[in-house]
């Protein structure tokens, strides 16, 4: 499942080869959201 590639990978390198950003975690409505701030705006 493509949409779960960054789940639970906080602090690790982004999965997008050309990015090299770091996965961050934020909490929204009591749920964790993982994302790369360079790839996702």
Secondary structure as GFF3:
##gff-version 3
##sequence-region A 1 41
A	DSSP	three_ten_helix	2	4	.	.	.	ID=ss1
A	DSSP	beta_strand	23	28	.	.	.	ID=ss2
A	DSSP	beta_strand	31	36	.	.	.	ID=ss3
###
